[in-house]
Amino acid sequence: MKRHAAQWFRTGILTTVALALAGSLPAQDQPAPAPVQTLSSQQLDDLVAPVALYPDPLLGQVLAASTYPVELVEAQQWLKNVNLSGQALMDAAKQQDWDPSVQALVAMPDVMNLLTQDIRWTTDLGNAFLAQQGDVMSAVQHMRQRAQANGQLKSNQQETVSTNYDNGESAIEIQPANPEVIYVPAYDPYYVYGYGAYPPLYYPDGYWFEPGINIGFYFGGWGGWSYGGWGWGWRPNWFARSIYINHGFFDRYHYRYNGFGGGRNVWVHDPGHRWGAGYPSSVAHRFGGAEHTARINEGRSGNWHTFGGGNNGIR
């Protein structure tokens, strides 16, 4: 009964996501699929603008989580109906069959609120990251440069902003100033960047930070955001234009990642957490084959999602 209720609940969410993406027209009245096109640099700039100033570890997680829009909506609704906090909240979230990037995000309700305001934007962000990962990360850097040139991005009590260089390339990095606390920035893109056509979300006036989140409250024995400590689970590698996974985080806090085990590896999207939400035509061939369909079905049967250390092998 519980599994049937959960499946019914998720089906309703998937319907909501599908309507948000396709509009309210009946299927037979929908226009024919457009040819495969990539987003322009301006389109990508506007798309990433609401999250481009997030601290690097959080941004890496958000980009991964945006590829699972159904689970984000489900997690947001679940979060509204649980009366838990701290480690008890995280333990309960781990029992849900969501990707770890979504599970760990319940510690940051302001981020969850932003990502579920307009599920079309979130899905577009995730789809762009799947199709044009390097371009998305370049867009983030471009928006950070604009904010910095506009005098709005600088080190403060909440975060440390620095510029790193590699083989003639530069990258602006944003790290939490306190290894125990993360501050989520809240800002109006027009204010911090100066111009652009940004997603129609609710934005606060100006640029400020939400109250700090003490990560140790949710993750006992927290060792800091850097990989020198236990580290967070997701981290952008700006020069490789990819997101890296820190398996030390996954093993220590008993998450399961569908990727190669040990150390740090490039993040890999798991279609088993897509729950039927369609892929854009530009990446459908990578995630819509028989093998990936089998993963999705295995996930729905409850056999794919397990938690804990040990074998992190890919199926």
Backbone bond lengths (Angstrom), bond angles and torsions (degrees), N, CA, C in turn:
res aa  C-N    CA-C-N  psi(-1)  N-CA   C-N-CA  omega(-1)  CA-C   N-CA-C  phi
1 M - - - 1.452 - - 1.518 110.92 -
2 K 1.329 116.47 -43.80 1.457 120.38 -179.71 1.511 110.72 -62.38
3 R 1.345 117.44 -42.97 1.453 120.25 -179.25 1.517 110.61 -66.41
4 H 1.355 117.94 -39.31 1.449 120.62 179.16 1.520 110.76 -64.99
5 A 1.333 117.30 -39.51 1.455 120.67 178.31 1.521 110.85 -64.68
6 A 1.336 116.33 -41.04 1.462 120.26 179.29 1.524 110.36 -64.25
7 Q 1.348 116.51 -41.02 1.457 119.42 179.88 1.517 110.95 -65.71
8 W 1.347 117.28 -39.49 1.461 120.79 177.46 1.518 110.45 -62.61
9 F 1.339 116.46 -42.92 1.458 121.72 -179.92 1.522 110.73 -61.69
10 R 1.332 116.57 -44.34 1.462 120.44 -179.08 1.521 111.15 -68.60
11 T 1.323 117.39 -35.26 1.457 120.15 177.67 1.514 110.63 -61.98
12 G 1.327 116.77 -38.74 1.456 120.44 176.91 1.510 111.63 -64.01
13 I 1.324 117.46 -40.91 1.462 121.31 178.13 1.521 110.05 -65.32
14 L 1.332 117.23 -43.17 1.455 120.40 -179.85 1.520 110.31 -60.97
15 T 1.344 116.92 -38.44 1.453 120.47 176.78 1.525 110.52 -61.85
16 T 1.328 116.23 -42.49 1.462 120.74 178.19 1.522 110.87 -60.82
17 V 1.338 116.49 -45.41 1.459 120.36 178.98 1.515 110.78 -62.69
18 A 1.331 116.87 -43.98 1.459 120.46 -178.63 1.523 111.10 -61.96
19 L 1.340 117.02 -42.21 1.461 120.54 178.66 1.520 111.43 -65.44
20 A 1.320 115.89 -37.42 1.461 119.58 179.63 1.520 110.71 -64.75
21 L 1.320 116.34 -34.47 1.458 120.32 -178.08 1.522 112.70 -83.91
22 A 1.327 116.46 -35.67 1.454 119.58 -173.19 1.517 113.33 -102.27
23 G 1.336 118.21 -11.64 1.452 120.26 -174.52 1.507 109.88 84.68
24 S 1.313 117.31 -172.48 1.462 120.92 -174.33 1.518 113.25 -99.74
25 L 1.351 118.77 6.36 1.454 120.40 -179.99 1.518 111.13 -70.97
26 P 1.332 118.19 143.31 1.464 119.95 173.06 1.520 109.89 -58.66
27 A 1.336 115.97 154.87 1.462 121.06 -175.34 1.528 111.82 -55.08
28 Q 1.371 116.65 -39.53 1.459 118.55 -176.00 1.527 112.16 -70.28
29 D 1.342 116.82 -16.63 1.460 120.23 -179.60 1.516 112.90 -97.60
30 Q 1.323 117.18 -1.51 1.453 119.66 179.62 1.526 109.72 -71.67
31 P 1.331 117.48 143.02 1.469 119.09 177.56 1.521 110.89 -66.18
32 A 1.323 115.61 157.76 1.466 120.29 178.63 1.520 109.48 -63.00
33 P 1.345 117.41 149.07 1.467 119.74 179.70 1.527 111.41 -57.24
34 A 1.309 115.68 138.82 1.461 120.07 179.31 1.524 109.76 -77.89
35 P 1.321 117.57 157.43 1.467 119.61 176.28 1.521 110.44 -59.00
36 V 1.320 115.47 154.86 1.459 120.33 179.63 1.518 109.40 -62.15
37 Q 1.324 115.81 125.41 1.447 120.98 178.95 1.521 109.24 -135.96
38 T 1.311 114.98 147.90 1.459 119.10 174.02 1.519 108.56 -97.13
39 L 1.329 115.48 154.82 1.450 120.14 178.99 1.527 109.68 -78.07
40 S 1.315 115.96 144.58 1.451 121.02 178.55 1.519 110.00 -73.59
41 S 1.325 116.53 166.29 1.459 119.89 179.08 1.525 110.85 -61.76
42 Q 1.331 118.40 -36.35 1.470 121.04 178.69 1.517 110.51 -66.52
43 Q 1.329 117.18 -42.51 1.464 120.38 178.34 1.521 111.18 -62.31
44 L 1.330 116.46 -41.37 1.464 120.28 179.09 1.525 110.80 -67.56
45 D 1.333 117.53 -39.43 1.464 120.34 176.82 1.516 110.44 -56.35
46 D 1.325 116.41 -49.09 1.465 120.73 -178.97 1.527 111.41 -64.69
47 L 1.334 116.31 -37.50 1.461 121.36 -176.99 1.530 111.99 -65.46
48 V 1.335 117.43 -40.90 1.466 120.90 -175.84 1.521 112.74 -87.81
49 A 1.333 117.31 -9.86 1.462 121.02 -172.96 1.534 114.99 -51.68
50 P 1.346 120.38 -41.79 1.464 119.23 -176.91 1.532 114.80 -66.36
51 V 1.337 118.16 -18.15 1.472 119.98 -177.10 1.525 113.28 -123.31
52 A 1.330 118.14 -2.07 1.468 120.86 -173.30 1.521 112.80 -62.37
53 L 1.338 118.56 -23.92 1.456 121.33 -179.00 1.521 112.94 -96.68
54 Y 1.315 117.48 9.74 1.462 120.31 174.03 1.531 109.40 -67.26
55 P 1.335 118.26 147.43 1.473 120.20 173.70 1.523 110.49 -54.85
56 D 1.313 116.43 145.61 1.467 121.20 -173.16 1.529 114.44 -50.59
57 P 1.341 119.85 -49.15 1.472 118.32 -177.92 1.524 112.54 -60.41
58 L 1.340 116.53 -39.53 1.463 120.35 178.98 1.518 110.91 -70.73
59 L 1.319 117.57 -39.82 1.456 120.73 179.17 1.525 110.78 -61.04
60 G 1.336 117.54 -43.02 1.461 120.03 178.31 1.517 111.61 -58.48
61 Q 1.325 116.33 -41.44 1.461 120.80 178.97 1.524 111.08 -66.79
62 V 1.328 117.18 -42.61 1.459 121.40 -179.00 1.527 111.32 -62.86
63 L 1.323 117.49 -41.77 1.459 119.91 178.87 1.531 110.98 -63.16
64 A 1.336 116.81 -40.08 1.467 119.81 176.67 1.526 110.79 -65.97
65 A 1.331 116.99 -46.89 1.469 121.35 -176.44 1.523 112.06 -65.48
66 S 1.334 117.80 -30.21 1.462 119.98 -178.04 1.519 112.56 -65.22
67 T 1.319 117.68 -16.09 1.467 120.48 177.95 1.525 111.82 -82.02
68 Y 1.342 117.19 0.32 1.470 122.44 179.27 1.530 109.51 -124.99
69 P 1.340 118.85 65.70 1.465 120.82 -172.12 1.521 114.46 -63.30
70 V 1.325 118.04 -36.40 1.466 119.94 -179.75 1.528 110.28 -63.16
71 E 1.312 116.49 -43.80 1.462 119.75 -179.21 1.523 111.76 -67.51
72 L 1.323 117.75 -33.84 1.463 119.87 176.90 1.530 110.79 -62.59
73 V 1.316 116.63 -45.42 1.462 120.03 179.27 1.530 110.09 -64.54
74 E 1.323 116.69 -42.90 1.456 120.39 179.00 1.532 110.98 -62.29
75 A 1.330 117.50 -42.97 1.457 121.24 -179.91 1.520 111.34 -64.79
76 Q 1.319 116.96 -38.89 1.462 120.39 178.82 1.521 111.01 -63.60
77 Q 1.325 117.20 -43.23 1.465 120.34 178.93 1.527 110.84 -68.26
78 W 1.315 116.31 -38.40 1.465 120.85 177.26 1.525 110.22 -62.46
79 L 1.319 116.37 -42.13 1.458 121.38 -177.11 1.526 111.44 -62.83
80 K 1.311 117.63 -31.28 1.463 121.36 179.58 1.525 112.30 -72.32
81 N 1.322 117.02 -14.93 1.466 120.16 -172.74 1.522 113.88 -118.12
82 V 1.325 117.46 13.88 1.460 120.27 176.39 1.520 108.77 -116.07
83 N 1.301 115.89 143.95 1.462 121.59 -179.77 1.520 108.68 -112.70
84 L 1.338 115.38 64.51 1.450 121.73 -176.97 1.523 109.13 -132.14
85 S 1.311 116.72 162.26 1.456 120.98 176.66 1.524 109.00 -150.55
86 G 1.331 115.59 169.01 1.455 120.84 175.30 1.512 113.36 58.94
87 Q 1.334 115.26 -143.86 1.462 120.59 -176.75 1.523 112.06 -64.57
88 A 1.341 117.26 -29.01 1.463 119.66 177.83 1.522 110.60 -64.24
89 L 1.331 116.67 -38.15 1.461 120.51 177.33 1.522 110.54 -64.90
90 M 1.344 116.80 -44.47 1.453 119.65 -179.43 1.521 111.45 -65.98
91 D 1.329 117.31 -38.99 1.461 120.17 178.40 1.524 110.84 -62.16
92 A 1.339 116.35 -40.22 1.468 119.80 179.24 1.521 110.78 -68.12
93 A 1.334 116.88 -38.34 1.463 120.13 179.28 1.520 111.19 -64.47
94 K 1.323 117.15 -34.43 1.467 120.45 179.63 1.522 112.08 -66.80
95 Q 1.322 116.91 -20.00 1.460 119.77 178.85 1.534 111.84 -81.08
96 Q 1.325 116.62 -10.91 1.462 120.45 177.38 1.530 108.98 -85.51
97 D 1.307 116.17 146.93 1.469 118.50 -175.25 1.530 111.29 -86.61
98 W 1.321 115.19 59.17 1.464 121.87 176.73 1.521 109.74 -108.58
99 D 1.309 115.09 160.40 1.452 119.76 173.27 1.529 109.37 -62.64
100 P 1.340 118.93 146.51 1.468 120.66 179.68 1.522 114.31 -54.39
101 S 1.337 117.57 -32.15 1.469 119.20 179.05 1.520 111.01 -64.19
102 V 1.327 117.46 -29.24 1.468 121.97 176.86 1.524 110.01 -83.32
103 Q 1.313 116.94 -42.85 1.469 120.05 179.75 1.527 111.60 -56.42
104 A 1.332 116.92 -49.02 1.457 120.68 -176.17 1.523 112.37 -71.31
105 L 1.320 117.28 -16.12 1.457 120.71 -178.26 1.523 112.53 -75.84
106 V 1.334 118.15 -14.41 1.466 119.33 -179.82 1.526 111.48 -66.33
107 A 1.339 117.43 -15.54 1.464 120.50 175.23 1.522 111.56 -73.76
108 M 1.324 117.39 -10.23 1.462 121.98 -175.67 1.523 110.09 -126.70
109 P 1.330 116.93 76.02 1.470 120.38 -174.03 1.524 114.32 -60.86
110 D 1.331 118.63 -31.09 1.468 119.93 179.28 1.521 110.92 -65.65
111 V 1.323 116.77 -37.17 1.464 120.67 176.90 1.524 109.50 -68.14
112 M 1.324 116.62 -42.80 1.460 120.54 178.52 1.529 110.84 -60.73
113 N 1.339 116.44 -40.49 1.463 119.97 178.19 1.525 111.43 -61.38
114 L 1.333 116.54 -43.17 1.461 119.61 -179.96 1.520 111.06 -63.39
115 L 1.327 116.78 -44.95 1.463 120.70 -174.77 1.517 113.00 -70.61
116 T 1.327 118.24 -18.78 1.469 120.26 -179.12 1.523 112.55 -109.65
117 Q 1.327 118.47 6.26 1.460 120.98 174.85 1.513 111.13 -62.66
118 D 1.319 115.92 -47.52 1.462 122.78 -177.42 1.518 107.05 -135.81
119 I 1.327 115.84 96.76 1.456 119.50 -173.01 1.525 111.43 -66.95
120 R 1.321 116.50 -21.43 1.468 117.84 176.08 1.525 110.20 -66.47
121 W 1.334 116.47 -45.27 1.474 119.21 177.92 1.525 110.50 -60.37
122 T 1.327 117.24 -46.43 1.463 120.59 -178.55 1.519 111.03 -60.26
123 T 1.328 116.26 -43.62 1.458 120.08 179.56 1.527 110.95 -66.16
124 D 1.328 116.32 -39.90 1.466 119.37 176.59 1.527 110.87 -62.19
125 L 1.333 116.46 -39.98 1.458 120.28 177.77 1.523 110.60 -62.23
126 G 1.340 116.83 -47.04 1.456 120.53 179.39 1.515 112.34 -63.94
127 N 1.339 116.29 -41.49 1.464 119.52 179.41 1.523 111.32 -64.89
128 A 1.329 116.14 -39.39 1.462 119.17 177.97 1.520 110.33 -64.65
129 F 1.330 116.64 -38.35 1.457 119.41 179.48 1.524 111.32 -66.44
130 L 1.323 117.07 -36.02 1.457 120.12 177.02 1.525 111.77 -69.32
131 A 1.327 116.75 -38.64 1.458 120.74 -174.02 1.518 113.39 -87.69
132 Q 1.349 117.28 -33.61 1.462 121.61 -173.68 1.529 109.80 -137.10
133 Q 1.308 115.86 57.63 1.462 119.99 -172.63 1.524 112.13 -56.16
134 G 1.331 117.13 -49.01 1.450 119.78 -179.19 1.516 112.38 -63.09
135 D 1.336 116.96 -38.28 1.461 120.87 179.80 1.522 111.25 -67.90
136 V 1.324 116.78 -37.52 1.471 120.15 177.66 1.527 110.31 -62.57
137 M 1.308 116.77 -43.56 1.458 119.78 -178.96 1.524 111.22 -69.12
138 S 1.321 116.67 -33.66 1.460 119.73 174.21 1.522 110.60 -65.79
139 A 1.342 116.76 -37.34 1.463 120.87 178.19 1.523 110.55 -63.74
140 V 1.335 117.30 -39.99 1.462 120.52 177.11 1.524 110.09 -59.65
141 Q 1.321 116.51 -44.92 1.454 119.90 179.09 1.527 111.59 -63.49
142 H 1.312 116.51 -39.36 1.465 119.97 179.12 1.530 110.50 -62.76
143 M 1.336 117.21 -43.01 1.461 120.17 -179.74 1.527 111.26 -67.87
144 R 1.316 117.40 -35.38 1.462 119.75 176.09 1.533 110.53 -65.25
145 Q 1.317 116.46 -38.88 1.460 119.68 177.33 1.520 110.59 -62.95
146 R 1.329 116.50 -40.62 1.461 120.07 178.84 1.522 111.02 -64.66
147 A 1.332 116.98 -43.37 1.466 120.20 179.72 1.523 110.60 -64.58
148 Q 1.316 116.25 -39.12 1.462 120.71 179.83 1.531 110.29 -66.92
149 A 1.320 117.03 -43.93 1.459 120.86 178.54 1.518 111.61 -64.78
150 N 1.341 116.53 -27.46 1.457 122.18 179.18 1.530 111.87 -84.71
151 G 1.347 115.83 3.26 1.453 120.44 177.81 1.513 115.02 77.02
152 Q 1.340 117.55 16.77 1.459 120.75 -174.66 1.530 114.32 -107.33
153 L 1.315 118.44 -7.66 1.464 120.57 -179.30 1.520 108.75 -121.39
154 K 1.331 116.06 111.26 1.457 121.75 -179.05 1.526 108.53 -157.37
155 S 1.310 116.55 161.47 1.469 120.99 179.00 1.528 109.80 -65.14
156 N 1.335 114.88 146.67 1.460 121.11 178.31 1.524 108.42 -155.37
157 Q 1.313 117.30 -164.37 1.464 120.68 -178.27 1.518 112.01 -70.26
158 Q 1.312 117.75 -20.24 1.466 121.19 -176.68 1.536 113.32 -92.66
159 E 1.318 117.49 -31.43 1.457 119.48 -174.05 1.530 111.04 -152.66
160 T 1.314 113.47 159.23 1.464 121.03 177.55 1.523 109.23 -113.45
161 V 1.323 115.55 123.98 1.463 121.47 -179.41 1.526 108.26 -107.86
162 S 1.323 117.17 127.06 1.461 121.24 -179.14 1.519 109.44 -141.80
163 T 1.326 115.85 161.21 1.456 121.57 177.01 1.519 109.09 -117.00
164 N 1.315 116.49 123.96 1.460 122.08 177.84 1.524 109.91 -107.98
165 Y 1.329 115.39 156.63 1.468 120.53 -176.58 1.523 110.21 -129.90
166 D 1.321 114.95 146.69 1.466 120.58 176.98 1.520 108.49 -155.16
167 N 1.335 116.33 117.85 1.464 122.24 177.46 1.529 112.41 50.47
168 G 1.308 115.53 44.73 1.453 120.02 176.90 1.512 114.89 84.69
169 E 1.335 117.80 -6.31 1.457 121.38 177.07 1.523 109.71 -96.97
170 S 1.321 115.45 152.22 1.455 120.37 176.42 1.529 109.88 -123.93
171 A 1.323 116.15 153.51 1.462 121.77 178.67 1.515 108.74 -146.59
172 I 1.323 115.89 131.49 1.456 121.66 176.21 1.523 108.65 -86.35
173 E 1.313 116.29 121.64 1.460 121.41 178.58 1.530 109.83 -108.15
174 I 1.329 115.55 144.71 1.464 122.28 177.75 1.524 107.19 -125.39
175 Q 1.325 116.55 119.94 1.463 122.06 -178.32 1.529 109.99 -125.21
176 P 1.331 117.95 148.74 1.463 119.95 174.58 1.523 110.53 -59.14
177 A 1.327 117.68 134.69 1.467 121.42 179.52 1.515 111.50 -71.42
178 N 1.331 117.30 -33.29 1.458 122.95 178.66 1.522 108.23 -105.72
179 P 1.330 119.38 122.51 1.467 120.77 -177.08 1.528 114.40 -64.38
180 E 1.330 117.16 -11.37 1.463 120.30 -179.35 1.528 112.97 -100.62
181 V 1.333 116.90 -13.21 1.469 119.90 -169.63 1.521 109.97 -131.79
182 I 1.330 115.30 142.87 1.462 119.65 171.41 1.524 108.45 -120.12
183 Y 1.320 114.89 137.35 1.452 121.98 175.66 1.525 108.09 -111.21
184 V 1.323 115.70 126.49 1.461 120.42 179.68 1.529 108.15 -92.24
185 P 1.327 118.40 121.37 1.462 119.86 179.08 1.524 111.42 -73.10
186 A 1.315 115.73 144.13 1.460 122.67 174.47 1.521 106.71 -124.27
187 Y 1.320 117.63 126.26 1.459 118.42 -173.40 1.522 111.70 -156.12
188 D 1.325 113.39 157.17 1.450 122.32 172.33 1.529 107.31 -91.36
189 P 1.331 118.82 116.89 1.473 119.71 -178.06 1.524 113.77 -54.52
190 Y 1.331 117.30 -36.35 1.468 118.71 178.52 1.524 110.54 -60.97
191 Y 1.319 116.08 -35.27 1.463 120.28 -177.58 1.527 111.16 -72.49
192 V 1.326 117.70 -44.90 1.468 119.55 -173.61 1.529 113.13 -83.60
193 Y 1.340 117.24 -29.99 1.462 119.22 -176.93 1.531 112.98 -101.87
194 G 1.312 116.83 -26.60 1.455 119.76 176.87 1.511 115.43 101.65
195 Y 1.334 118.37 -31.40 1.462 120.75 179.68 1.521 108.66 -166.24
196 G 1.325 116.10 169.18 1.456 120.92 178.12 1.519 111.37 137.31
197 A 1.336 115.91 167.98 1.466 122.56 176.95 1.524 107.12 -112.42
198 Y 1.313 116.92 92.32 1.457 120.83 -168.98 1.530 112.16 -95.08
199 P 1.344 117.05 158.84 1.469 120.15 179.61 1.527 110.75 -54.82
200 P 1.330 117.47 143.22 1.466 121.51 -176.69 1.530 112.43 -76.96
201 L 1.314 116.11 70.45 1.453 122.08 178.16 1.524 109.45 -105.58
202 Y 1.333 115.79 170.07 1.456 119.22 173.50 1.525 108.13 -80.77
203 Y 1.328 116.44 121.89 1.452 121.08 179.53 1.525 110.17 -118.61
204 P 1.329 118.03 138.94 1.461 120.59 175.01 1.522 110.57 -73.00
205 D 1.311 116.49 164.19 1.455 120.17 175.95 1.527 109.48 -73.09
206 G 1.328 116.38 139.08 1.453 120.49 173.56 1.514 113.56 70.33
207 Y 1.330 114.72 -140.09 1.464 122.04 -173.74 1.521 107.41 -149.68
208 W 1.325 116.93 118.92 1.452 121.32 179.81 1.523 108.60 -151.33
209 F 1.325 117.44 -176.72 1.459 122.19 -177.41 1.523 110.40 -121.73
210 E 1.326 114.69 139.84 1.458 119.89 172.71 1.532 108.63 -67.41
211 P 1.345 118.59 161.86 1.468 119.97 176.42 1.528 111.45 -54.02
212 G 1.327 116.00 141.70 1.458 120.44 -177.36 1.515 113.05 -61.77
213 I 1.321 115.27 144.11 1.462 121.87 178.55 1.530 108.08 -105.93
214 N 1.316 116.49 115.62 1.460 121.59 178.29 1.530 108.05 -79.22
215 I 1.315 115.71 105.66 1.463 120.23 -174.11 1.523 111.62 -65.04
216 G 1.332 117.27 -30.74 1.455 119.53 178.32 1.515 112.84 -61.50
217 F 1.332 117.56 -25.09 1.463 121.76 177.38 1.523 110.98 -65.05
218 Y 1.330 116.34 -32.34 1.464 121.75 -178.94 1.525 112.26 -98.33
219 F 1.333 115.73 -31.09 1.457 120.95 -177.68 1.522 107.68 -125.63
220 G 1.306 117.38 95.48 1.458 121.75 -177.33 1.520 112.10 -58.23
221 G 1.334 115.94 144.52 1.452 120.27 -179.73 1.504 113.32 69.76
222 W 1.329 116.63 29.20 1.458 121.34 -177.41 1.528 110.54 -59.97
223 G 1.326 116.96 136.26 1.455 120.75 -175.07 1.507 115.17 -112.59
224 G 1.331 117.68 12.19 1.453 119.35 177.67 1.517 112.45 107.52
225 W 1.327 115.04 162.62 1.461 120.63 -174.42 1.514 113.61 -79.39
226 S 1.317 117.94 -24.96 1.460 119.48 -175.89 1.521 110.43 -76.96
227 Y 1.318 115.49 160.47 1.458 119.52 175.88 1.523 111.01 -71.93
228 G 1.341 117.36 -9.43 1.456 119.62 174.03 1.521 111.40 -69.10
229 G 1.354 115.61 -30.72 1.458 120.16 171.90 1.522 107.39 -91.18
230 W 1.347 116.20 -150.41 1.464 116.78 175.62 1.522 109.84 -69.62
231 G 1.339 114.58 -32.88 1.456 118.08 174.29 1.511 114.52 77.17
232 W 1.312 115.76 154.41 1.460 122.01 174.95 1.519 109.10 -77.97
233 G 1.324 116.67 169.23 1.463 119.84 -172.58 1.513 115.61 -82.26
234 W 1.352 117.32 -19.70 1.462 120.53 -172.84 1.521 108.24 -131.19
235 R 1.319 115.85 135.74 1.463 119.01 -177.25 1.528 110.14 -149.03
236 P 1.339 117.69 126.41 1.461 118.79 176.29 1.526 111.38 -67.06
237 N 1.306 117.04 140.20 1.452 123.45 167.32 1.529 105.13 -110.04
238 W 1.317 116.01 97.48 1.460 120.61 -169.71 1.526 112.48 -65.07
239 F 1.304 116.88 -35.14 1.467 118.80 -175.76 1.525 111.80 -81.02
240 A 1.325 117.49 -24.62 1.463 120.88 174.36 1.524 111.28 -92.11
241 R 1.352 116.69 -6.76 1.461 122.54 -179.20 1.531 111.26 54.94
242 S 1.318 115.10 52.26 1.462 120.00 -178.78 1.520 109.50 -151.72
243 I 1.339 115.42 169.49 1.459 122.62 174.71 1.521 107.57 -106.47
244 Y 1.324 115.93 131.62 1.458 120.07 178.66 1.527 109.91 -103.42
245 I 1.312 114.76 144.98 1.460 123.02 177.40 1.519 108.72 -100.47
246 N 1.338 116.57 133.73 1.458 121.97 176.11 1.527 108.32 -102.08
247 H 1.319 116.20 104.35 1.457 119.42 -176.37 1.527 112.50 -70.27
248 G 1.346 117.50 -18.12 1.455 118.99 174.19 1.520 111.12 -60.06
249 F 1.342 116.56 -39.54 1.466 121.54 177.09 1.527 110.50 -65.51
250 F 1.320 116.92 -46.64 1.466 120.87 -176.76 1.527 111.06 -64.10
251 D 1.314 117.01 -41.33 1.460 119.73 -179.45 1.521 111.68 -71.19
252 R 1.319 116.99 -43.06 1.470 120.19 -176.13 1.525 111.93 -65.83
253 Y 1.350 115.94 -38.18 1.461 119.07 -175.54 1.520 113.04 -105.78
254 H 1.338 115.67 14.42 1.463 122.01 169.45 1.528 113.50 61.70
255 Y 1.322 114.52 49.11 1.453 120.59 169.46 1.528 107.91 -104.99
256 R 1.322 114.89 163.10 1.453 120.03 178.06 1.518 109.23 -119.86
257 Y 1.318 117.11 129.31 1.451 121.59 179.31 1.518 109.90 -117.63
258 N 1.324 115.69 133.87 1.462 121.44 179.03 1.522 109.18 -83.56
259 G 1.325 115.91 79.47 1.457 120.14 -178.80 1.512 109.72 -167.44
260 F 1.297 116.77 -175.98 1.457 120.63 -178.86 1.525 110.03 -70.25
261 G 1.301 117.85 139.42 1.456 122.28 -174.78 1.518 112.84 -84.29
262 G 1.336 114.70 157.35 1.455 121.05 172.84 1.517 114.12 90.06
263 G 1.313 116.41 129.46 1.460 121.58 172.95 1.502 113.39 64.30
264 R 1.335 115.51 -135.93 1.454 121.71 -178.25 1.513 109.45 -122.16
265 N 1.300 116.38 132.61 1.447 121.35 -179.46 1.515 109.58 -137.10
266 V 1.308 115.82 163.30 1.453 121.06 178.42 1.522 109.54 -66.89
267 W 1.308 116.01 135.52 1.470 121.14 177.39 1.520 110.83 -61.95
268 V 1.337 115.79 141.12 1.459 122.50 178.99 1.523 108.59 -127.30
269 H 1.320 116.76 128.28 1.464 121.96 177.67 1.524 110.16 -65.65
270 D 1.333 117.32 138.97 1.462 123.11 179.99 1.529 109.91 -111.26
271 P 1.338 119.05 104.47 1.467 121.08 -179.69 1.528 112.98 -61.12
272 G 1.333 117.81 -18.08 1.457 120.37 178.44 1.514 113.49 -63.17
273 H 1.332 117.68 -14.66 1.466 121.48 178.55 1.527 112.01 -107.04
274 R 1.314 117.20 12.46 1.471 120.44 -178.92 1.521 111.08 -85.37
275 W 1.330 117.83 -27.25 1.462 124.22 174.91 1.527 113.46 54.70
276 G 1.317 115.91 42.10 1.460 119.22 172.99 1.510 114.99 86.20
277 A 1.321 119.82 -7.44 1.464 120.48 175.47 1.521 108.36 -65.42
278 G 1.325 117.34 127.42 1.449 121.13 -172.94 1.513 113.52 -65.78
279 Y 1.312 114.68 156.55 1.459 121.72 174.59 1.522 109.53 -100.91
280 P 1.329 117.32 151.89 1.464 118.54 173.24 1.524 109.63 -65.75
281 S 1.316 115.57 154.95 1.464 119.39 -175.34 1.518 112.23 -60.88
282 S 1.335 116.95 -24.55 1.463 119.41 -177.68 1.521 113.14 -69.10
283 V 1.334 118.28 -19.62 1.469 120.75 -179.74 1.523 112.58 -125.98
284 A 1.332 117.38 1.43 1.465 119.81 -176.54 1.519 111.80 -58.39
285 H 1.339 117.73 -34.27 1.454 120.40 -179.02 1.525 111.79 -67.52
286 R 1.339 117.32 -23.69 1.460 120.72 -179.76 1.523 112.35 -83.67
287 F 1.323 117.10 -28.97 1.467 119.31 -172.95 1.527 114.11 -121.54
288 G 1.316 118.74 -0.26 1.455 119.74 -174.52 1.511 115.05 -108.70
289 G 1.341 118.21 10.08 1.454 120.88 -177.71 1.512 113.14 -77.98
290 A 1.305 115.79 -179.50 1.459 121.46 -176.60 1.523 112.11 -62.11
291 E 1.341 116.45 -39.06 1.462 119.43 -178.52 1.520 110.54 -63.28
292 H 1.335 116.22 -42.57 1.449 119.26 -178.43 1.520 111.52 -72.58
293 T 1.349 116.75 -33.71 1.454 119.76 174.61 1.524 110.23 -61.59
294 A 1.331 117.14 -39.58 1.462 120.78 177.79 1.524 110.72 -63.06
295 R 1.315 117.47 -38.15 1.462 120.15 178.28 1.523 110.68 -63.92
296 I 1.333 115.72 -42.78 1.457 119.31 179.50 1.518 110.14 -62.00
297 N 1.328 116.73 -46.03 1.456 120.12 -179.72 1.518 111.48 -63.19
298 E 1.334 116.95 -38.54 1.454 120.36 178.95 1.523 110.14 -65.33
299 G 1.326 115.77 -38.33 1.456 119.62 177.02 1.510 111.17 -63.18
300 R 1.322 117.20 -40.84 1.460 120.41 -179.06 1.524 111.26 -67.25
301 S 1.327 116.73 -28.52 1.464 118.85 -179.40 1.516 112.15 -80.95
302 G 1.330 116.84 -6.79 1.462 120.21 176.11 1.511 113.87 92.19
303 N 1.337 119.38 6.18 1.460 120.93 -176.45 1.528 113.48 -97.55
304 W 1.345 116.82 -12.59 1.457 119.23 -172.09 1.510 112.54 -88.22
305 H 1.339 117.39 -31.06 1.454 120.84 -170.93 1.521 110.81 -98.53
306 T 1.320 116.73 105.61 1.451 121.41 175.35 1.509 108.42 -128.26
307 F 1.316 116.41 159.30 1.451 120.16 -176.10 1.521 109.88 -126.94
308 G 1.321 114.60 149.57 1.459 119.65 176.95 1.507 110.82 127.81
309 G 1.320 116.04 169.17 1.453 121.41 -179.42 1.514 110.87 -74.45
310 G 1.333 114.25 -167.16 1.459 118.00 177.78 1.500 111.98 97.98
311 N 1.311 117.13 -138.04 1.452 121.87 -172.63 1.510 111.30 -68.93
312 N 1.318 117.02 119.81 1.450 122.57 174.95 1.525 110.19 -107.97
313 G 1.310 117.03 26.13 1.462 120.06 -175.19 1.514 112.33 -65.06
314 I 1.314 115.25 156.37 1.452 120.98 179.28 1.519 109.00 -91.95
315 R 1.338 116.05 143.60 1.457 119.25 179.55 1.520 109.99 -96.89
